[in-house]
Amino acid sequence: MQKVPIKKAPGYDEIVFIVLKTNFRTHPEILITFYNRCLSLQCFPNPLKTVVIVLFLKKEKNKSNIKSYRPVSLLPTLGNTGEIAFGTTQPPPQKK
């Protein structure tokens, strides 16, 4: 959980990373049991793999041009931390 960024936007589940990290500090067994169960069953719940894509208009760009938008994909927080825990994705670099 140390590699999980706290300022990253949550997914459609709206669980912010700081809440998940705080919960892990006080009750680590909840997430450890969940992710261990995923590993033992060799299954990761599909709802945690569902991505919501949000389009952001780039500064001073024409709204009618599709290239004026930057797509951002948002995974649910538990799905995102699971990918980091399982090593299937790299966490973004931490700003110092």
ZIKA-V742995 format. One record per pair of residues at least 12 apart in sequence whose C-alpha atoms are under 10 Angstrom apart, sorted by the first residue. I is the first residue (numbers start at 1). GAP is how many residues later the second one is. Records with the same first field share a line. If there is no record, write none. Layout:
# ZIKA-V742995
I->GAP / GAP
This chain:
# ZIKA-V742995
1->16 / 19 / 20 / 21 / 23 / 24 / 27 / 30 / 80 / 81 / 83 / 84
2->19
3->78 / 81 / 82 / 87 / 88 / 89 / 90 / 91
4->13 / 14 / 16 / 17 / 76 / 77 / 80 / 81 / 86 / 87 / 88 / 89 / 90
5->12 / 13 / 16 / 76 / 86 / 87 / 88 / 89 / 90
6->12 / 13 / 14 / 15 / 88
7->87 / 88
8->66 / 69 / 84
9->64 / 65 / 66 / 67 / 68
10->64 / 65 / 66 / 67 / 68 / 70
11->37 / 39 / 40 / 41 / 42 / 62 / 63 / 64 / 65 / 66 / 67 / 68 / 69
12->36 / 38 / 39 / 40 / 41 / 62 / 63 / 64 / 65
13->34 / 35 / 61 / 62 / 63 / 64 / 65 / 66
14->62 / 63
15->61 / 62 / 63
16->60 / 61 / 62
17->60 / 61 / 63 / 64
20->57 / 58 / 61
21->60
31->47 / 50 / 51
32->53
34->44 / 48
35->43 / 46 / 47 / 50 / 51
38->44
39->47
44->35 / 38 / 39
45->34
46->33
47->28 / 29 / 31 / 32
48->27 / 28 / 29 / 30 / 31 / 32 / 34
49->25 / 26 / 27 / 29 / 30 / 31 / 33 / 34
50->23 / 24 / 25 / 26 / 29
51->21 / 22 / 23 / 24 / 25 / 28
52->20 / 21 / 22 / 23 / 24
53->17 / 18 / 19 / 20 / 21 / 22
54->15 / 16 / 17 / 18 / 19 / 20
55->13 / 14 / 15 / 16 / 17 / 18
56->12 / 13 / 14 / 15 / 16
57->12 / 13 / 14
58->12
